[in-house]
Amino acid sequence: MVHLLPLPGSPEFGGDLDTVLAQAVEDAVTLADAGFGGIMIENFGDAPFFADRVPPATVAAMTRAAVAVAGAVDLPLGINVLRNDALSAVSIAAATDARFVRVNVLSGTMYTDQGPIVGKAADVARLRAALNRDIAIFADVFVKHAVPPAGLTLQQAAEELTGRGGADAVVASGSATGKPPTVEHLEETKAAIGDLPLYVGSGTGVATAAAFLGPADGLIVGSATKPGGDTAAPVDPELARAIVEAVTEG
């Protein structure tokens, strides 16, 4: 994961987009050199987030960041527009030849710090079809920093997500950024989605990587590559390599 620094229009933007792009490229190169198999960018520095559509300035800046990162590393690229702007993510991916997008709430409803977020699976599927691009939809189930509606089970949510929701892969996380899910949570999710890929969306580090790759097919790693878990800091090469080694040696 490449956490973009605050983008133009966000409260903490530093006034220089070139600096944002330079760190994004540096982080992507560091991750590629460490042995990661793909790169995803997200506007993590833009908090507080919009629940749904982001401003055009954010879309434009993220498109520039995607182009810059894609030109620097020869790895599959993904897009995540926080908090849940899946339509912009698919549009950016189509314009930049990105291979996948992450959607925090693709179907159903989750109660978040941005208020209730309702998935737009129908709109996402139709936009992707209209753009005629091969873009995989990685969708979170019981996304972090959120709680599900009362009575909804993990199995029900995962089955709807991958059935009528149209997800190509599922992301399972802990309760918040940097918080790991339990292995039991991963196993239950995998049982519900069958042969579709399962990715761990938070809490992967040296101590958890090998265990997570039992039930899961892949790992999305973000804050664990940063000193002290500081998402605004550059990726640390040693931390990044240590996670890759934990996977390959585990």
C-alpha positions in Angstrom: 0.0 0.0 0.0 1.2 3.5 -0.9 -0.4 6.0 1.4 -0.6 9.3 -0.5 0.2 12.4 1.5 -2.7 14.9 1.7 -3.9 15.9 -1.8 -5.0 19.3 -3.2 -8.3 20.3 -1.6 -7.8 18.3 1.6 -7.3 20.0 5.0 -3.7 19.1 5.4 -2.4 19.5 1.9 1.1 21.0 2.0 0.7 23.1 -1.1 3.1 21.1 -3.4 1.7 18.2 -5.4 5.1 17.3 -6.7 6.2 16.4 -3.2 3.2 14.1 -2.9 4.0 12.4 -6.2 7.7 12.1 -5.3 7.0 10.3 -2.1 4.5 8.0 -3.8 7.0 7.0 -6.4 9.8 6.5 -3.8 7.5 4.3 -1.7 6.4 2.2 -4.7 10.0 1.7 -5.7 11.0 0.7 -2.2 8.2 -1.8 -2.0 9.0 -3.3 -5.4 12.7 -3.6 -4.5 11.7 -5.4 -1.3 9.8 -8.0 -3.3 6.2 -7.1 -3.1 4.0 -8.4 -5.9 1.7 -5.4 -6.5 1.2 -1.7 -5.5 -2.0 0.0 -4.5 -2.4 3.7 -3.9 -5.0 5.4 -1.7 -5.7 9.0 -0.5 -5.0 8.1 3.1 -3.8 11.6 3.9 -7.1 13.2 3.0 -8.9 12.6 6.3 -11.6 13.4 7.3 -13.0 11.5 4.4 -16.1 11.9 2.3 -18.4 9.0 2.7 -19.0 8.7 -1.0 -17.9 10.8 -4.0 -14.7 12.8 -3.7 -14.1 16.2 -5.3 -12.8 16.3 -8.9 -9.5 17.7 -7.6 -8.9 14.5 -5.7 -9.7 12.4 -8.8 -7.2 14.4 -10.9 -4.5 14.2 -8.3 -4.9 10.5 -7.8 -4.8 10.0 -11.5 -1.5 11.8 -11.7 -0.2 9.7 -8.8 -1.3 6.5 -10.5 0.5 7.5 -13.7 3.7 8.4 -11.8 3.7 5.1 -9.8 3.0 3.0 -12.9 5.9 4.6 -14.7 8.3 3.8 -11.9 7.5 0.2 -11.2 6.5 -2.8 -13.3 3.9 -4.3 -11.0 0.1 -4.6 -11.0 -1.4 -1.3 -9.8 -4.5 -0.9 -7.7 -6.6 2.1 -6.7 -8.6 2.8 -3.5 -10.4 6.1 -3.3 -11.4 6.7 0.4 -13.7 6.5 1.9 -15.9 4.7 -0.6 -15.8 6.3 -4.1 -15.7 3.1 -6.1 -16.9 4.9 -9.3 -13.9 7.3 -9.2 -11.6 4.4 -8.4 -12.8 2.4 -11.4 -12.6 5.5 -13.6 -9.0 6.2 -12.5 -8.1 2.6 -13.0 -9.5 2.6 -16.5 -7.6 5.8 -17.4 -4.3 4.5 -16.0 -4.3 0.8 -16.9 -4.6 -0.2 -13.3 -5.5 -3.8 -12.7 -7.8 -3.6 -9.7 -9.6 -1.4 -7.3 -10.5 -1.8 -3.6 -14.0 -0.9 -2.5 -14.6 -0.6 1.2 -18.4 -1.1 1.0 -19.5 -2.7 -2.3 -22.8 -4.0 -1.2 -25.1 -3.6 1.8 -24.6 -1.0 4.5 -21.9 -0.3 7.1 -22.0 2.2 9.9 -18.8 4.2 9.8 -17.2 7.3 11.2 -18.5 9.0 8.0 -22.0 7.9 8.9 -23.9 5.1 7.1 -22.3 4.0 3.8 -24.4 2.2 1.3 -22.8 0.1 -1.4 -23.3 0.8 -5.1 -22.5 -2.6 -6.6 -25.0 -2.1 -9.5 -23.4 1.2 -10.5 -19.9 -0.2 -10.2 -20.6 -3.2 -12.3 -22.3 -1.1 -15.0 -19.5 1.5 -15.1 -16.9 -1.2 -15.5 -18.9 -2.9 -18.3 -19.4 0.5 -20.0 -15.6 1.2 -19.8 -14.9 -2.2 -21.2 -11.8 -2.7 -19.1 -10.5 -5.7 -17.2 -10.5 -4.2 -13.7 -10.8 -6.6 -10.7 -13.0 -5.5 -7.8 -11.4 -6.2 -4.4 -14.3 -5.7 -1.9 -14.0 -5.5 1.9 -16.4 -7.6 4.0 -17.1 -6.0 7.4 -14.6 -3.3 6.6 -12.4 -1.8 9.3 -13.4 1.5 11.1 -17.0 0.4 10.8 -19.7 -1.9 12.3 -22.3 -4.0 10.4 -26.1 -3.7 10.8 -27.5 -5.7 13.7 -28.1 -9.3 12.9 -26.0 -9.5 9.8 -23.5 -12.4 9.9 -20.1 -12.5 8.4 -21.2 -15.5 6.3 -24.2 -13.7 4.9 -22.2 -10.5 4.1 -19.5 -12.5 2.3 -22.0 -14.6 0.3 -23.9 -11.5 -0.8 -20.7 -9.6 -1.6 -19.4 -12.3 -3.9 -22.8 -13.4 -5.3 -25.1 -10.6 -6.2 -22.5 -8.0 -5.3 -20.1 -9.1 -8.0 -16.8 -9.0 -6.1 -13.8 -10.7 -7.7 -11.9 -10.9 -4.5 -12.6 -10.3 -0.8 -10.6 -8.3 1.7 -10.9 -9.2 5.4 -9.5 -6.9 8.1 -9.4 -6.2 11.8 -11.3 -3.4 13.5 -9.0 -0.5 12.4 -5.8 0.3 10.5 -3.0 -1.8 11.8 -5.3 -4.1 13.8 -5.1 -7.7 12.7 -8.1 -10.0 12.1 -8.2 -13.3 13.9 -7.3 -16.4 12.0 -10.8 -17.7 12.8 -12.3 -14.6 11.1 -10.2 -15.3 8.0 -11.2 -19.0 8.0 -14.9 -18.2 8.2 -14.6 -15.6 5.4 -12.7 -18.1 3.2 -15.3 -20.8 3.8 -18.1 -18.4 2.7 -16.4 -17.2 -0.5 -15.2 -20.5 -1.8 -12.6 -20.3 -4.6 -12.4 -16.6 -4.8 -9.2 -14.9 -3.6 -9.1 -13.7 0.0 -6.8 -10.8 1.0 -5.9 -9.6 4.5 -6.5 -5.9 4.7 -4.9 -4.8 8.0 -2.6 -6.0 10.7 -0.1 -7.9 8.6 3.4 -7.8 10.0 6.4 -10.0 10.5 4.7 -11.8 13.3 1.4 -12.4 11.5 2.3 -12.8 7.8 2.9 -16.5 7.7 -0.2 -17.4 9.8 -2.4 -15.2 7.7 -1.3 -17.0 4.5 -2.9 -20.2 5.7 -6.5 -19.2 5.1 -5.7 -16.1 3.0 -4.3 -15.9 -0.6 -2.6 -12.6 -0.2 -1.7 -9.7 2.0 -2.3 -6.0 1.7 0.5 -4.3 3.8 0.5 -0.7 4.7 1.4 0.7 8.1 3.7 -2.2 9.0 6.2 -0.9 6.4 6.4 2.5 8.1 8.5 3.3 11.2 6.2 3.3 14.2 3.3 2.6 11.9 3.3 6.3 10.9 1.3 6.3 7.6 2.7 9.7 6.6 6.3 8.4 6.8 8.2 7.0 3.8 8.3 3.2 3.5 11.3 1.8 5.4 13.2 -0.7 3.2 14.2 -2.9 6.1 10.7 -3.2 7.4 9.4 -3.9 3.9 12.0 -6.6 3.3 11.4 -8.2 6.7 7.7 -8.8 5.8 8.5 -10.3 2.5 11.1 -12.6 4.1 8.5 -13.6 6.7 6.2 -14.7 3.9 8.8 -16.5 1.8 10.5 -18.2 4.7 7.2 -19.0 6.5 
